[in-house]
Amino acid sequence: MRRRRLIAEGESGEVNLTPMLDVVFIMLIFFIVTTSFIKESGIEIERPESSAATPRPDAQVMVALTGEGAVWVDGQPVDVHRVGPEVAGLISGSGSVVIQADRQATTGLLVEVMDRLREAGVEDVAVAATRSAP
């Protein structure tokens, strides 16, 4: 009887980490799969409001226009004259581009960026807006 007690005490001293590691790996896989991958423009933009705004989840490249006249492409500042070739090199095939123009950005800058994108062969261009209550 004493021998059984010693064997039982020896076994209870070990901690089996295999089930805990399995749970941790399963949770890791769950969080990786459920993470949403959102493309950001790289700077904070105050978008204008629109009641007709619709979501565009298929955008490949985000172009941001600041109120100071700066142009950002996927988080990197770009010269306004180089925005067309820069974006054309980033999209694949018939990819779409979303322009996030700040509320304080000039319309002239927005039109110039759109013209440069069209000259570079980018056809699917949209302007981002915040959806307002109808």
C-alpha positions as CSV (number, residue, x, y, z in Angstrom):
1,M,0.0,0.0,0.0
2,R,2.8,2.3,0.8
3,R,4.4,1.6,-2.6
4,R,1.2,2.6,-4.4
5,R,1.1,5.9,-2.5
6,L,4.7,6.8,-3.5
7,I,4.1,6.0,-7.2
8,A,0.9,8.1,-7.1
9,E,2.7,11.0,-5.5
10,G,5.6,10.8,-8.0
11,E,3.2,11.1,-10.9
12,S,1.2,14.0,-9.6
13,G,4.4,16.1,-9.3
14,E,4.6,16.5,-13.1
15,V,2.6,19.0,-15.0
16,N,1.6,18.0,-18.5
17,L,1.7,21.1,-20.7
18,T,0.6,19.5,-24.0
19,P,-3.1,20.2,-23.6
20,M,-2.4,23.8,-22.7
21,L,-0.1,24.3,-25.7
22,D,-2.8,22.8,-27.9
23,V,-5.3,25.3,-26.7
24,V,-2.9,28.2,-27.1
25,F,-2.2,27.2,-30.7
26,I,-5.9,26.8,-31.5
27,M,-6.6,30.2,-30.1
28,L,-3.7,31.7,-32.1
29,I,-5.1,30.2,-35.3
30,F,-8.5,31.5,-34.4
31,F,-7.3,35.1,-33.9
32,I,-5.2,35.0,-37.1
33,V,-8.1,33.8,-39.2
34,T,-10.7,36.2,-37.7
35,T,-8.4,39.3,-37.9
36,S,-9.7,41.8,-40.4
37,F,-7.0,43.2,-42.7
38,I,-7.9,46.8,-43.3
39,K,-5.8,49.0,-45.7
40,E,-5.1,52.4,-44.2
41,S,-3.8,55.4,-46.1
42,G,-1.1,56.1,-43.5
43,I,-2.4,59.5,-42.2
44,E,-5.5,60.7,-40.4
45,I,-8.0,62.1,-42.8
46,E,-11.3,63.9,-42.0
47,R,-13.6,62.6,-44.7
48,P,-16.5,64.6,-46.0
49,E,-20.0,63.2,-45.3
50,S,-22.3,61.8,-47.9
51,S,-25.7,60.1,-47.6
52,A,-25.0,58.1,-50.8
53,A,-21.7,56.6,-49.7
54,T,-21.3,52.9,-50.2
55,P,-18.5,50.6,-48.9
56,R,-15.7,49.5,-51.2
57,P,-14.0,46.5,-49.6
58,D,-12.2,45.6,-52.8
59,A,-9.8,48.6,-52.9
60,Q,-6.2,47.6,-53.5
61,V,-4.5,51.0,-53.1
62,M,-5.4,53.9,-50.8
63,V,-4.4,57.4,-51.8
64,A,-4.7,60.2,-49.2
65,L,-4.8,63.9,-49.8
66,T,-4.2,66.2,-46.8
67,G,-5.5,69.7,-46.2
68,E,-1.9,71.0,-46.7
69,G,-1.7,69.5,-50.2
70,A,0.4,66.4,-49.4
71,V,-0.3,63.2,-51.3
72,W,0.2,59.8,-49.5
73,V,0.1,56.4,-51.2
74,D,-0.2,53.4,-48.9
75,G,1.4,55.2,-46.0
76,Q,4.2,56.8,-48.0
77,P,4.4,60.5,-49.0
78,V,4.5,60.8,-52.8
79,D,5.0,63.8,-55.1
80,V,1.8,64.7,-56.9
81,H,3.5,64.4,-60.3
82,R,4.6,60.8,-59.5
83,V,1.3,59.6,-58.0
84,G,0.1,58.0,-61.3
85,P,3.1,55.8,-62.0
86,E,3.5,55.0,-58.3
87,V,-0.1,53.7,-58.0
88,A,-0.1,52.0,-61.4
89,G,2.9,50.0,-60.2
90,L,1.1,48.9,-57.0
91,I,-2.2,47.6,-58.5
92,S,-2.5,44.4,-60.4
93,G,-4.6,44.1,-63.5
94,S,-8.0,45.8,-63.0
95,G,-7.4,46.9,-59.4
96,S,-9.3,49.7,-57.7
97,V,-8.0,52.8,-56.1
98,V,-9.8,54.8,-53.3
99,I,-8.8,58.5,-52.8
100,Q,-9.3,59.7,-49.2
101,A,-9.4,63.5,-49.5
102,D,-9.4,65.5,-46.4
103,R,-12.3,67.9,-45.9
104,Q,-9.8,70.8,-46.1
105,A,-8.1,69.5,-49.3
106,T,-8.6,71.6,-52.4
107,T,-10.8,70.3,-55.3
108,G,-8.0,71.2,-57.7
109,L,-5.6,68.7,-56.0
110,L,-8.3,66.0,-56.0
111,V,-8.9,66.5,-59.8
112,E,-5.2,66.6,-60.5
113,V,-4.6,63.3,-58.7
114,M,-7.5,61.7,-60.5
115,D,-6.1,63.0,-63.9
116,R,-2.7,61.6,-63.1
117,L,-4.2,58.2,-62.2
118,R,-6.2,58.1,-65.4
119,E,-3.1,59.0,-67.5
120,A,-1.3,56.1,-65.8
121,G,-4.1,53.7,-66.9
122,V,-5.9,53.4,-63.6
123,E,-9.7,53.2,-64.5
124,D,-11.4,52.2,-61.3
125,V,-11.1,55.3,-59.0
126,A,-13.4,56.2,-56.1
127,V,-13.5,59.0,-53.6
128,A,-14.0,58.1,-50.0
129,A,-16.7,59.7,-47.8
130,T,-18.2,59.1,-44.4
131,R,-21.8,57.9,-44.6
132,S,-24.1,60.4,-42.9
133,A,-27.6,59.7,-41.5
134,P,-30.3,60.1,-44.2
